[in-house]
Amino acid sequence: MQFKKPEYDLVWNRDYSLNAQLFSVNTLQGRIKVPFEAKGMKAYFDGSWTFGTAKLVLKKRKWFLHIPVSKESAVPELQDIEQVAGIDLGINFIATAYGSDGKTVFYRGRALKRKRANYKRLRSELQRKQTASSRRRLKQIGQRETRWMTDVNHQSVRHSLPGTGRIRCSCWKI
């Protein structure tokens, strides 16, 4: 048996701990402390952030530590909120945005649906071939489609955000 993507989940203060210079982790031979590159992480060591369950991942022969962080933030007062808007992501309409002023904006998804159907057809053709190159191509196509859909969802939501003239509000629910 061979693992293609070795990953390891680490619980904060049980399996791992972290300070500005060292990453400390439990191993079968005992706890080890390893220096790490903390580019852009200085702000997270001020004491106001809490670290969650991390994931140690091997990617392209390098080890990466994915750490979720959270921070308590003040809940805005009701009188400070001028408008509330919501965005629903879907298939027939890629995004539907509604503002508390009663304005609704729809983003059509027909062209996207057609392109996703094309990806689906291409995947089924490659799955039928069952060759090593077709499997590689399947992986590439899946990653490309995921990146494309993530970008499309981001763009459709971003165009509904305040300052674009479509729906103006100070609080969003997606």
Secondary structure, DSSP 8 states (H G I E B T S, - for coil): ---SS-EEEE-BTTTEEE-SSEEEEEETTEEEEEE---TT-GGGGSSSEEE--EEEEEETTEEEEE--EEE------GGG---EEEEEE-SSEEEEEEETTS-EEEEE-HHHHHHHHHHHHHHHHHHHH--HHHHHHHHHHHHHHHHHHHHHHHHHHHTTSTTSSS---SEEE-
